[in-house]
Structure formats: C-alpha cells, structure tokens
Amino acid sequence: MEKLLLQTFDENQIVAHLFKPEKSNHKLLLINSATGVKQQIYFSFAQFLASKGFTVLTYDYRGIGLSKPQKMRNYKASMRIWGTRDYKALTLYIIQNFPAHQKFCLGHSVGALILGMNKDSFIFNEFLFVGTQNAFIGNLKWRTKIEALLGFGIVQPLFTELFGYFPANWFSLGESLPKNCAYDWRTLILNRKSTNKLLLKTDDFSKDLNQKVFVIQAEDDVWLTEKGIKSLLNETYPNLKPTYRLIKTSESAKGEIGHVNFFRSYNKNLWEIIVNEIE
C-alpha cells in the first residue's frame, strides 16, 4: 500500500492510497467512497483485490478522513466539489499513470452519484454501484421516510448552522461533514430531483455515460429501495446498461450487510461477487 498526495486543480490536497498487486492483471479499480465514510473502511477489500491481481485506488474527499482540514467550521467543500475536483484529481492520476489498464470504478452510495460531474468518467469500462440510488424521501420506506424527514428537515440543518459543519458522527452517520456537503446531502433527500438537482449546479455528463453497470443491493439496507435505484438509472444515468445483484443476509457470515458492511472483512466471501464481475 502506497500513500499518495494528489493536488486538485484548485490546489487542495487529496490523500489517496494505491494498492499494487505482486502480479498485475492490468485491471484497475477506483473506489469512490460513500458520504462520510473514510477510505480505511475499504482497505481490506482493496488488499483482497490486489491479491487477485487488481490495482486498486482509495481516497478521501476533501473534508473527510485523511483529507480533513484542522478546522471544519465553514470549510469550503460540497458534494459537487467532490465530483468536479476531488474525483477529477483521481481520474487524471489514472489517465497519466495507468493508460493501458482496463479501468473500473466502484461507486458506493454518493460515490456513484458524482460520476456525472466529471467528463473523465468515460475512461471506465464498467461501473459497479453498491448501496446507491436517488435518495429522495418519496423513494424511501415509511419508517425511513420519518427518520429522514426529522433528521434532514430539522436536526441536520439546525446542528449544521450551529457548528458550521454537521457532526454526523453524533448520529452514527459517519464522519463529520463540511457545511455544504451536509446541505447537498439534504438536497438529495428532500428535493424530488435528488441527484439531478445537484447536477444542475455543475457540468452534467451523466447522460453521456453508456457503459455497463453492475448494481449491488443488500437485502437489509434500510436506506435503499428498488424504486430509488430505478430512479437513479432511469432519470440520472439512462444510458448505462445495468445488471442487478441482490445480496441476501443469509449470504453474510454475520447475517448483516446494510449500507456499509459489504466492505467489512467478515463479509469477505461476498467480495468474490465483484471479482467474478470484473475478472
């Protein structure tokens, strides 16, 4: 594992890690993290893939994990910046350093939503979506709708204004988020256009993407619905060519997958699903 310090075009530093195999199969996987999820969550998964011959890249968006500033209050970042600048820095690094590799991108949750913000997404032969959808509240299950309405309608903006960032860790929602990242997340939940609303504020390349996409849904992911997944693929990425894989809890060693736990080492047996798709 090699630590990388990558510069964005606005001179922000992004911390990434490169996992190189002993014997390369000349295939590369970039992992775009979920909201507030540190790249360390993906390290065991990345090492597993490297043992199979894949080159793997993980990174933290600005404001998250190893790319976090010393002071979070009013730090300038947003999900749109994650897509147009931070993810862009990774694709430029890949283009410059791995021109001959077959390329894949795994988008976990928001990591799939930012693909349309970067023209370089065309470099990937195939996408893998894990736990992602248009998360508009109308697409969610009833219990989750209530939690989302209270959380994102009242609690999140209240604490975000109070602190100048959202202390998501207080609510078991991952890493603390920069102010505008929190508000972009709120848009994804409360605005009917969801991802497309964020894309209105950036250059939008989502309709240009026409690759294969392998869509993984965990049976026990309470934040994910088939309606939300179909919305993302029909309304945001209509030209992608999807295949689907529902993972049942009975396939997990601990009987739990949820929104993040696919990448936990106790679910290592599930990682063959990815290998079999891109091998």
C-alpha positions as CSV (number, residue, x, y, z in Angstrom):
1,M,0.0,0.0,0.0
2,E,1.4,3.3,-1.1
3,K,0.2,6.7,0.2
4,L,-0.4,9.3,-2.5
5,L,-0.8,13.1,-2.1
6,L,-2.8,14.4,-5.1
7,Q,-3.4,18.0,-5.9
8,T,-6.7,19.2,-7.3
9,F,-6.9,22.0,-9.9
10,D,-7.8,24.4,-7.1
11,E,-4.7,23.3,-5.2
12,N,-6.4,21.3,-2.5
13,Q,-4.6,18.1,-1.3
14,I,-6.3,14.8,-1.5
15,V,-4.9,11.8,0.3
16,A,-5.2,8.5,-1.6
17,H,-3.7,5.0,-1.3
18,L,-2.5,2.8,-4.1
19,F,-2.7,-1.0,-3.7
20,K,-0.4,-2.7,-6.2
21,P,-0.6,-6.5,-6.9
22,E,2.5,-8.7,-7.0
23,K,1.5,-9.9,-10.4
24,S,-0.8,-7.5,-12.3
25,N,-3.7,-8.5,-14.4
26,H,-3.6,-5.0,-15.9
27,K,-7.0,-4.1,-14.4
28,L,-7.6,-1.1,-12.1
29,L,-10.4,-0.4,-9.7
30,L,-11.1,3.1,-8.3
31,I,-13.3,3.2,-5.2
32,N,-15.4,6.3,-4.7
33,S,-16.4,6.4,-1.1
34,A,-19.9,6.8,0.5
35,T,-20.8,10.0,2.3
36,G,-18.7,10.4,5.5
37,V,-17.0,7.0,5.1
38,K,-13.2,7.1,5.5
39,Q,-11.1,5.2,2.9
40,Q,-9.8,2.9,5.6
41,I,-13.1,1.1,5.5
42,Y,-12.2,-0.2,2.0
43,F,-8.6,-1.2,2.8
44,S,-9.2,-4.9,3.4
45,F,-11.4,-5.1,0.3
46,A,-8.6,-3.3,-1.7
47,Q,-5.9,-5.7,-0.4
48,F,-8.1,-8.6,-1.3
49,L,-8.5,-7.4,-4.8
50,A,-4.8,-6.7,-5.1
51,S,-4.1,-10.3,-4.1
52,K,-6.2,-11.2,-7.1
53,G,-4.1,-9.1,-9.5
54,F,-6.0,-5.8,-9.5
55,T,-4.5,-2.4,-9.0
56,V,-6.8,-0.5,-6.5
57,L,-7.1,3.2,-5.6
58,T,-8.9,4.5,-2.5
59,Y,-9.1,8.1,-1.4
60,D,-10.9,10.6,0.9
61,Y,-12.8,13.5,-0.4
62,R,-11.8,16.9,1.0
63,G,-13.3,17.3,4.5
64,I,-13.2,13.6,5.2
65,G,-10.7,11.3,6.9
66,L,-7.1,12.0,5.8
67,S,-8.2,14.8,3.6
68,K,-9.9,16.7,6.5
69,P,-8.7,20.2,7.5
70,Q,-7.7,21.1,11.0
71,K,-10.8,23.3,11.4
72,M,-14.1,22.1,10.0
73,R,-16.2,25.2,10.7
74,N,-17.3,26.8,7.4
75,Y,-14.7,24.7,5.5
76,K,-15.3,25.1,1.8
77,A,-16.4,21.8,0.3
78,S,-19.6,20.3,-1.2
79,M,-20.6,17.1,-2.9
80,R,-20.4,19.0,-6.1
81,I,-16.8,19.8,-5.4
82,W,-16.1,16.2,-4.5
83,G,-17.3,15.3,-8.0
84,T,-15.8,18.1,-10.1
85,R,-12.4,18.5,-8.3
86,D,-11.6,15.6,-6.0
87,Y,-12.8,12.7,-8.1
88,K,-11.3,14.6,-11.1
89,A,-7.9,14.5,-9.5
90,L,-8.1,10.7,-9.2
91,T,-9.2,10.2,-12.9
92,L,-6.3,12.5,-14.1
93,Y,-3.9,10.4,-12.0
94,I,-5.2,7.2,-13.5
95,I,-5.1,8.6,-17.1
96,Q,-1.5,9.7,-16.6
97,N,-0.2,6.6,-14.8
98,F,-2.2,3.7,-16.0
99,P,-3.1,4.4,-19.6
100,A,-3.0,0.7,-20.7
101,H,-5.0,-0.7,-17.8
102,Q,-8.6,-1.8,-18.2
103,K,-10.4,0.5,-15.8
104,F,-13.4,0.0,-13.4
105,C,-15.0,2.4,-10.9
106,L,-16.9,1.3,-7.8
107,G,-19.3,4.0,-6.6
108,H,-20.5,3.4,-3.0
109,S,-23.6,5.5,-2.3
110,V,-22.7,9.1,-3.2
111,G,-19.6,7.7,-4.9
112,A,-21.9,6.7,-7.8
113,L,-23.9,10.0,-7.8
114,I,-20.8,12.1,-8.6
115,L,-19.8,10.2,-11.7
116,G,-21.8,12.5,-13.9
117,M,-19.9,15.6,-12.6
118,N,-16.6,14.5,-14.3
119,K,-16.1,14.2,-18.0
120,D,-13.3,11.7,-17.4
121,S,-15.9,9.1,-16.3
122,F,-15.7,7.9,-19.9
123,I,-12.4,6.2,-19.1
124,F,-14.0,3.3,-17.2
125,N,-15.0,0.1,-19.0
126,E,-17.6,-0.6,-16.3
127,F,-19.1,0.8,-13.2
128,L,-20.1,-1.0,-10.0
129,F,-22.8,0.5,-7.9
130,V,-23.0,-0.5,-4.2
131,G,-25.8,0.9,-2.0
132,T,-26.7,3.8,-4.2
133,Q,-29.9,5.4,-5.5
134,N,-31.8,8.6,-5.9
135,A,-32.4,9.0,-2.2
136,F,-35.4,11.4,-2.5
137,I,-37.7,10.8,0.5
138,G,-40.5,9.7,-1.7
139,N,-38.5,6.7,-2.8
140,L,-37.8,5.5,0.8
141,K,-39.7,3.1,3.0
142,W,-42.2,4.6,5.5
143,R,-40.1,4.2,8.7
144,T,-37.0,5.6,6.9
145,K,-39.1,8.4,5.5
146,I,-40.0,9.6,9.0
147,E,-36.3,9.4,10.1
148,A,-35.2,11.2,7.0
149,L,-37.8,14.0,7.4
150,L,-36.9,14.6,11.1
151,G,-33.2,14.2,10.5
152,F,-32.7,16.1,7.3
153,G,-35.6,18.5,7.7
154,I,-34.9,19.6,11.3
155,V,-31.9,18.1,13.1
156,Q,-29.3,18.3,10.4
157,P,-29.7,22.0,9.3
158,L,-30.0,23.0,13.0
159,F,-26.7,21.4,14.0
160,T,-25.0,22.5,10.8
161,E,-25.8,26.1,11.3
162,L,-24.9,25.9,14.9
163,F,-21.4,24.4,14.3
164,G,-20.6,25.5,10.8
165,Y,-20.4,21.8,9.9
166,F,-22.5,18.7,10.5
167,P,-21.3,16.4,13.4
168,A,-22.7,13.3,11.6
169,N,-20.7,11.0,13.9
170,W,-23.0,12.1,16.8
171,F,-25.9,10.4,14.9
172,S,-24.0,7.3,13.7
173,L,-23.9,8.8,10.2
174,G,-20.2,8.5,9.6
175,E,-17.6,11.3,9.6
176,S,-18.5,14.9,10.3
177,L,-19.3,16.7,7.1
178,P,-18.4,20.2,5.8
179,K,-21.4,22.5,5.8
180,N,-22.2,22.5,2.1
181,C,-21.7,18.7,1.9
182,A,-24.4,18.4,4.6
183,Y,-26.7,20.7,2.6
184,D,-26.1,18.8,-0.6
185,W,-27.0,15.6,1.2
186,R,-30.1,17.3,2.4
187,T,-30.9,18.2,-1.2
188,L,-30.5,14.5,-2.2
189,I,-33.1,13.5,0.4
190,L,-35.6,16.3,0.4
191,N,-35.6,17.5,-3.2
192,R,-37.7,15.5,-5.7
193,K,-34.9,15.8,-8.4
194,S,-32.4,14.4,-5.9
195,T,-29.1,13.8,-7.8
196,N,-30.3,15.7,-10.8
197,K,-30.7,18.8,-8.6
198,L,-27.0,18.7,-7.8
199,L,-26.1,18.1,-11.4
200,L,-27.9,21.3,-12.3
201,K,-25.2,23.2,-10.5
202,T,-22.3,21.5,-12.3
203,D,-21.4,20.5,-15.8
204,D,-23.5,17.4,-16.3
205,F,-22.0,14.4,-18.2
206,S,-24.4,11.8,-16.7
207,K,-26.3,11.3,-20.0
208,D,-23.0,10.7,-21.9
209,L,-22.2,7.6,-19.9
210,N,-23.2,4.4,-21.7
211,Q,-21.1,1.7,-20.1
212,K,-22.2,-1.5,-18.3
213,V,-23.1,-1.0,-14.6
214,F,-23.3,-3.8,-12.1
215,V,-25.8,-2.8,-9.4
216,I,-25.5,-4.4,-5.9
217,Q,-28.3,-4.1,-3.4
218,A,-28.2,-5.6,0.1
219,E,-31.4,-7.1,1.4
220,D,-31.1,-5.3,4.8
221,D,-30.1,-1.9,3.6
222,V,-33.0,0.1,5.1
223,W,-32.0,3.3,3.2
224,L,-32.2,1.6,-0.2
225,T,-35.2,0.8,-2.3
226,E,-35.8,-0.6,-5.7
227,K,-37.8,2.5,-6.5
228,G,-34.8,4.7,-5.7
229,I,-32.4,2.5,-7.7
230,K,-34.6,2.6,-10.7
231,S,-35.0,6.3,-10.4
232,L,-31.2,6.8,-10.5
233,L,-30.8,4.6,-13.5
234,N,-33.8,5.9,-15.4
235,E,-33.6,9.6,-14.6
236,T,-29.9,10.3,-14.0
237,Y,-28.0,7.6,-15.9
238,P,-30.5,6.4,-18.5
239,N,-27.8,5.2,-21.0
240,L,-26.0,2.9,-18.6
241,K,-26.6,-0.8,-19.2
242,P,-27.4,-2.3,-15.8
243,T,-27.4,-5.8,-14.4
244,Y,-28.5,-6.4,-10.8
245,R,-27.4,-8.5,-7.9
246,L,-29.5,-8.7,-4.7
247,I,-27.4,-9.9,-1.7
248,K,-29.4,-11.7,0.9
249,T,-28.5,-11.6,4.6
250,S,-28.2,-15.4,4.6
251,E,-25.1,-14.9,2.3
252,S,-23.3,-12.9,5.0
253,A,-21.2,-14.7,7.7
254,K,-22.8,-12.5,10.3
255,G,-26.1,-12.1,8.7
256,E,-25.7,-8.4,8.2
257,I,-24.7,-6.2,5.2
258,G,-26.7,-3.0,5.5
259,H,-25.4,0.2,3.8
260,V,-21.6,-0.2,4.6
261,N,-20.9,-3.7,5.9
262,F,-20.4,-5.2,2.5
263,F,-16.8,-3.9,2.8
264,R,-16.2,-5.3,6.3
265,S,-13.7,-8.2,6.4
266,Y,-16.3,-10.6,7.9
267,N,-18.1,-10.3,4.6
268,K,-15.0,-11.3,2.6
269,N,-16.9,-14.2,1.0
270,L,-19.1,-11.6,-0.7
271,W,-16.2,-9.9,-2.4
272,E,-16.0,-12.7,-4.9
273,I,-19.2,-11.2,-6.4
274,I,-17.1,-8.2,-7.5
275,V,-14.1,-10.3,-8.7
276,N,-16.4,-12.5,-10.8
277,E,-17.9,-9.5,-12.5
278,I,-14.7,-7.7,-13.5
279,E,-12.2,-10.6,-13.8
